[in-house]
Every structure is written in C-alpha cells, then in structure tokens.
Amino acid sequence: MIVDGLNPHQARLLDMMWTCEKPSELYALRKSLSEHDRRELDVLVELVMLETQDDDVKKMKRFPIVENLIKKIKNV
C-alpha cells in the first residue's frame, strides 16, 4: 500500500504503525504518543482503512447503499 502526500513526521508515524502486529500493540503505541501525535495517528489509521475499502469498492458493480440514498432524496 502506498500513501502519498505525507510529511516526514506522518511517514515516521505510519512506519511505527506498520511495526504493530496486533491491535493491542497499536493501542499501546497510540497511548505512548502526545495528544497531537495521537490525532495524527488516528488520521493515518483512517486513511489506511479507507484505502483497503477502495479496493473492495473498485470491484463492485452495484452500490445498494448509494442507490437507496438517491431513492430517498428523490422521494422528498
């Protein structure tokens, strides 16, 4: 996985995150960080989660959640 647009500090945090093999290790890493770095790490975790979901979405032919939202909007 490639994450573009990170500053050097964010890249170091992401490298630290990759060394974690279990959720408990990631939680321990997060707990050891300053409040600012925790927020940075949280954003990086979200980016990684979204990137993994992107691969699934690219394979989809239909988007039922979006279709239902459009139907609701049109019925208003």
C-alpha positions in Angstrom: 0.0 0.0 0.0 1.3 3.5 -0.9 0.1 6.5 1.0 1.1 9.7 -0.8 1.3 13.3 0.5 2.6 12.6 4.0 5.0 14.9 5.7 8.2 13.3 7.2 6.6 13.1 10.7 3.5 11.4 9.4 5.6 9.0 7.4 7.5 8.1 10.6 4.2 7.6 12.5 3.0 5.3 9.7 6.2 3.4 9.8 5.7 2.9 13.6 2.2 1.8 12.9 3.3 -0.8 10.4 5.5 -2.4 13.0 2.4 -3.2 15.1 1.3 -6.8 14.6 -1.7 -6.8 16.9 -4.3 -4.3 17.8 -3.0 -4.2 21.4 0.4 -3.0 20.1 -1.3 -0.3 18.1 -3.2 0.8 21.2 0.0 0.8 23.2 1.7 2.9 20.5 -1.2 5.4 20.5 -1.2 5.7 24.3 2.6 6.5 24.2 2.1 9.4 21.9 1.3 13.1 22.6 -2.2 14.3 22.0 -1.2 15.9 18.7 0.5 12.7 17.5 -2.5 10.6 18.6 -4.7 12.7 16.3 -2.2 12.3 13.5 -2.1 8.5 14.1 -5.9 8.4 14.1 -6.0 10.1 10.7 -3.4 7.7 9.3 -5.4 4.7 10.6 -8.5 6.1 8.9 -6.6 6.6 5.7 -5.3 3.0 5.7 -8.9 1.7 6.4 -10.3 3.8 3.5 -7.6 2.6 1.2 -8.4 -1.0 1.9 -12.1 -0.3 1.3 -11.3 1.4 -2.0 -10.1 -1.9 -3.4 -13.4 -3.5 -2.5 -15.4 -0.7 -4.0 -13.5 -0.9 -7.2 -14.7 -4.5 -7.7 -18.4 -3.6 -7.1 -20.9 -3.4 -10.0 -23.8 -2.1 -7.9 -23.9 0.3 -4.9 -27.1 -0.5 -3.0 -26.4 2.0 -0.2 -26.0 4.8 -2.6 -29.0 3.7 -4.7 -31.2 3.7 -1.6 -30.0 7.2 -0.6 -30.8 8.5 -4.1 -34.2 7.0 -3.9 -34.9 8.7 -0.5 -33.7 12.0 -1.9 -35.9 11.8 -4.9 -38.9 10.9 -2.9 -38.6 14.1 -0.7 
